[in-house]
Amino acid sequence: MRIRNSKASVSELRTAKLFRNSRISIRNFHRDERGQDLVEWTVGLPVFVILCAGIVFYAWMWWNQVAAAAAVHDGTYLAAMRGGDTGAGYARTQRMLRSAVGGFASSYSIALGADTSRRSVSGSVRNNSLFSLPYLGALPLNIQAQSFQRLEQFYGGPPTGWW
C-alpha cells in the first residue's frame, strides 16, 4: 500500500506502516530469533532441575551406604576388641549412624551377634525403606552393610592336619 497523497492522516500512515511490517515479519518468521532464548529456557530448565535432583538423590544414597558400612565395621570391631561385648558395639554403631545421617538413623535396623564357637563377632545394618518424591512416587532406598571380626587376642592355632 503506497500513500500518494501527502496530506494523509497520521492514523493512515501508522496503519500502512503496521501492515507493511506485518507482511515482512510473516515472511521472515522462520528467520527471526526473537523469543528463542525463552523457548530454550523453558525446555532446558526442567531437564536441568531433574538432573540436579537425581545427582542429589544419588549422593544421599551414597552417603548413607558409606555411613552404614563405617558404622557397622566400627561397632563390630569394638565388640570384638572387648571380647564379644555386643552392647558396646551396638551403641557405637548407633552413635556413628546418628552422627552421620541424623534422624534418618532411626529407620536402620542394627544386628550384632557374637559367635563363641568361631570366636568372632558379626554385624549387619539394613535400611529397606521407601523414599517418596513428588511426581515420581516412592523410590526404594536399600542400604545394607555387614562386617565380620575375629575376637582380639585370639590365636586359633595351626590348621588341622598341619603336622
C-alpha positions as CSV (number, residue, x, y, z in Angstrom):
1,M,0.0,0.0,0.0
2,R,1.6,3.2,-1.1
3,I,0.3,6.5,0.1
4,R,0.5,9.1,-2.7
5,N,-1.4,11.9,-1.0
6,S,1.0,13.9,1.1
7,K,-1.9,15.1,3.2
8,A,-2.7,11.6,4.6
9,S,-3.6,11.5,8.2
10,V,-1.3,10.2,10.9
11,S,-3.5,7.2,11.6
12,E,-3.4,6.1,7.9
13,L,0.4,6.3,8.0
14,R,0.5,4.2,11.1
15,T,-1.8,1.6,9.6
16,A,0.2,1.5,6.4
17,K,3.4,1.0,8.3
18,L,2.0,-1.7,10.6
19,F,0.6,-3.6,7.6
20,R,4.0,-3.4,5.8
21,N,5.8,-4.5,8.9
22,S,3.4,-7.4,9.5
23,R,4.0,-8.7,5.9
24,I,7.7,-8.5,6.5
25,S,7.5,-10.3,9.8
26,I,5.3,-13.1,8.4
27,R,7.7,-13.5,5.5
28,N,10.7,-13.6,7.8
29,F,9.1,-15.5,10.7
30,H,11.3,-18.6,10.2
31,R,14.4,-16.4,10.2
32,D,13.5,-14.4,13.3
33,E,15.2,-15.4,16.6
34,R,13.2,-13.2,19.0
35,G,12.0,-15.4,21.9
36,Q,14.4,-18.2,21.1
37,D,16.1,-17.9,24.5
38,L,12.8,-18.1,26.3
39,V,12.0,-21.4,24.4
40,E,15.4,-22.8,25.3
41,W,15.0,-21.9,28.9
42,T,11.5,-23.4,29.0
43,V,12.8,-26.7,27.6
44,G,16.2,-26.8,29.3
45,L,15.3,-25.7,32.9
46,P,13.1,-28.8,33.8
47,V,15.7,-31.1,32.4
48,F,18.4,-29.4,34.4
49,V,16.4,-29.5,37.6
50,I,15.6,-33.2,37.2
51,L,19.3,-33.9,36.6
52,C,20.3,-32.0,39.7
53,A,17.7,-33.8,41.8
54,G,19.0,-37.1,40.5
55,I,22.5,-36.1,41.5
56,V,21.4,-35.1,45.0
57,F,19.4,-38.3,45.5
58,Y,22.4,-40.5,44.3
59,A,24.7,-38.5,46.7
60,W,22.3,-39.1,49.6
61,M,22.2,-42.8,48.9
62,W,26.0,-43.0,48.5
63,W,26.5,-41.1,51.8
64,N,24.0,-43.5,53.6
65,Q,25.8,-46.5,52.3
66,V,29.3,-45.2,53.3
67,A,28.0,-44.2,56.8
68,A,26.3,-47.6,57.3
69,A,29.4,-49.5,56.2
70,A,31.7,-47.4,58.5
71,A,29.3,-47.7,61.5
72,V,28.8,-51.4,61.3
73,H,32.6,-52.0,60.8
74,D,33.5,-49.8,63.8
75,G,30.8,-51.3,66.0
76,T,31.7,-54.9,65.2
77,Y,35.4,-54.1,65.7
78,L,34.7,-52.6,69.1
79,A,32.7,-55.6,70.2
80,A,35.5,-57.9,69.0
81,M,38.1,-55.9,71.0
82,R,36.0,-56.2,74.2
83,G,35.7,-59.9,74.0
84,G,32.3,-60.1,72.3
85,D,30.5,-57.3,74.1
86,T,27.8,-56.6,71.6
87,G,26.2,-53.9,73.7
88,A,29.2,-51.6,73.3
89,G,29.3,-52.4,69.6
90,Y,25.6,-51.7,69.2
91,A,25.9,-48.3,71.0
92,R,28.9,-47.4,68.8
93,T,27.1,-48.3,65.6
94,Q,24.0,-46.4,66.6
95,R,26.0,-43.3,67.6
96,M,28.0,-43.3,64.4
97,L,24.9,-43.6,62.3
98,R,23.1,-40.9,64.1
99,S,26.1,-38.5,63.7
100,A,26.3,-39.3,60.0
101,V,22.7,-39.2,58.9
102,G,20.9,-37.6,61.7
103,G,17.3,-38.5,62.5
104,F,17.2,-40.8,59.4
105,A,19.3,-43.3,61.5
106,S,16.1,-44.4,63.4
107,S,15.0,-46.2,60.2
108,Y,18.0,-48.5,60.2
109,S,17.9,-52.0,61.8
110,I,21.2,-53.0,63.5
111,A,22.1,-56.6,64.4
112,L,25.3,-57.6,66.2
113,G,26.0,-61.1,67.3
114,A,28.8,-62.9,69.0
115,D,29.7,-66.4,67.9
116,T,31.6,-68.2,70.7
117,S,32.3,-71.3,68.7
118,R,34.1,-69.4,66.0
119,R,35.4,-66.7,68.5
120,S,34.1,-63.9,66.3
121,V,31.5,-61.1,66.1
122,S,29.4,-60.3,63.1
123,G,27.2,-57.4,62.5
124,S,24.8,-56.0,59.9
125,V,23.0,-52.8,59.2
126,R,19.9,-52.6,57.0
127,N,17.5,-49.9,55.8
128,N,14.8,-51.1,53.4
129,S,12.6,-48.1,53.2
130,L,10.8,-46.1,50.6
131,F,11.8,-42.6,49.8
132,S,8.8,-40.6,48.5
133,L,9.4,-37.9,45.9
134,P,6.7,-35.6,44.4
135,Y,5.6,-36.6,40.8
136,L,7.9,-39.7,40.9
137,G,6.3,-41.6,43.7
138,A,8.1,-44.0,46.1
139,L,11.7,-44.9,45.3
140,P,13.4,-47.8,47.2
141,L,16.3,-46.8,49.5
142,N,18.0,-50.2,50.1
143,I,21.1,-49.7,52.3
144,Q,22.9,-52.8,53.6
145,A,26.3,-53.3,55.2
146,Q,27.9,-56.3,57.0
147,S,31.1,-56.9,59.0
148,F,32.8,-59.9,60.5
149,Q,35.6,-59.6,63.0
150,R,37.6,-62.1,65.0
151,L,37.9,-61.6,68.7
152,E,41.1,-59.7,69.7
153,Q,44.0,-61.6,71.2
154,F,42.8,-64.8,69.6
155,Y,45.1,-67.3,68.0
156,G,43.2,-70.3,66.6
157,G,46.4,-72.4,66.2
158,P,47.6,-74.1,63.1
159,P,45.1,-75.6,60.8
160,T,44.0,-79.3,61.3
161,G,46.5,-81.7,59.8
162,W,49.4,-79.2,60.0
163,W,51.9,-81.8,61.2
